[in-house]
Amino acid sequence: LTHPELRAHPLFASPTVDGEEKSMPTLHANDAPVQKTPQEAYAARLRGEGLLDVQDKASGAHLGSVGIALDEHVDAAVGAATQAQVSWAHLPPVMRGDVLRKFVVAVERSAADIATQIVRETGSIRAKADWEVAMTCREVLEAAALCSAPSGHLLATAVVGRESVARRIPIGLVGVITPWNSPFLLAARAVAPALAMGNGVLLKPDPNTPICGGLWFADLFEEAGLPAGLFHVLPGGAQTGDLLVRHPGVKMVSFTGSTRAGRAIGATAGQMLKRVSLELGGNNPVVVLDDADLEGALAAGAWGSFFHQGQICLTSGRHIVDSAMYDNYISGLAKRAQALTVGDPYTSDVQLGPIINERQAANLDRILTKSVAMGARLVCGGEREGLFFRPTVLADVQPGMPAFDEEIFGPIAAVTRAVSDEDAASLANCTDYGLAAAVFSRDIARARRVADAIHAGIVHINDQTVLHEVFGPIGGVGSSGNGFNHSTLTNADQFTEWQWMTVRTDVPSYPF
Ligand code: NAD
């Protein structure tokens, strides 16, 4: 489903949120459909094949079906957006900002419904969904504000009669590929600044969340008066994403997702000399020094590990705790984990919802089983009923164990003993990832020394790692990303190119 004209295209099934059971094939992120010729694909679509089945993650209920964008749809979207982008780029920027502000009004009007859809499609608890909608409004308002910021510099020049300017120009079409864990927010944080800076946008949401991560944007932008053709939602899996990345009409790719997919996308984009922003996974350390406020660190640590079932790139994965605090920290964390409720967040007031799918839940089982076999100690949790995984504390975790080396992406807090501040910093750095880190200590100078020694794109002192503010540059280093950051501070750089322009009223004379 795409913006106005393509919306009516017979190949796109309307999403139905009626709970009606239909026997549709279910596709997951990595089950790319076999490539068909356009004629075969068209015939298959008429037979009702090639649809994404949208499910409530807690109950498995069928929420609707969404068409998968094939190459002809990506082509059509690129064609329409390329045309529409020209006049959008020429619009006075403040008028682009006005459309984004109207988008926020539309979001606020539908906030409760959007949050419900987030709860059902992602399995997140209501509080997280409400937070995501509110945070999205903030992201879009900040993007709108970019439209009234200066867009260039009057430069120095050594030549009389030359006016020399550096000005920002739009990139053209930006392809945005997003994950399922915070689908509304992570789409908005790229789509809104890309539009603000005068670009057209093609959004490819994760197949787990095609409605709250994709189709809803088409409706809201239509309501906000975005010019037709400028923005398209192209649902599908990795194959649709790959079509977007490879399309010569797409001039930049903004990707948020796993390191594995980011490497593949980065390789293709690099080959095509295409700008690519990669916001990837994390394996984020929380360092607790021996003089930390223990109760404060425990509350923060539990939140950082278990919020949204630990399925956040910024999740506090590894707790690196000084020997002096170690036993008390583990027992305190276990007490908090055991008190948490797990269940269906749509029908009950719980603190943790389901894991996104069986593949991801089975991966948590593997990480736990293998780490325990290698000597880690299961303190609490570790069991699950279907997708409902109990918050888990795993102690005595060492480098070399999957619970230390891998991004867990589930509610498992892995705790490792450190014998000194230097040891703690060195354990924190014992990873290829470099997204977020946290240090707890009552001695701020000491905490800063440890924080300075940690290699990460984000570091917090006396707070946990799951912090999101549009004003703070969010991005990672190493396997966590290629150095692009999302924020008010950096978005204009991310979604524009600099152009050097000179102007003279007379043509200068040259020797030949
Ligand atoms: P994923 O990489 O499998 O999927 C993310 C998106 O990429 C989906 O839309 C998917 O269809 C698409 N995709 C997958 N392979 C592709 C390919 N080869 N070409 C084009 N598109 C492709 O991610 P996931 O495992 O479902 O999501 C969780 C991951 O996202 C975690 O690693 C998490 O840390 C990361 N994440 C990072 C941030 C951040 O800001 N750094 C934020 C949220 C999530």
Residues whose N, C-alpha, C, O or C-beta is under 5 A from the ligand:
A	BS01	NAD	A29 I177 T178 P179 W180 K204 P205 D206 P207 G236 G237 A238 G241 D242 T256 G257 S258 T259 A261 A264 E279 L280 G281 G282 I312 C313 S480
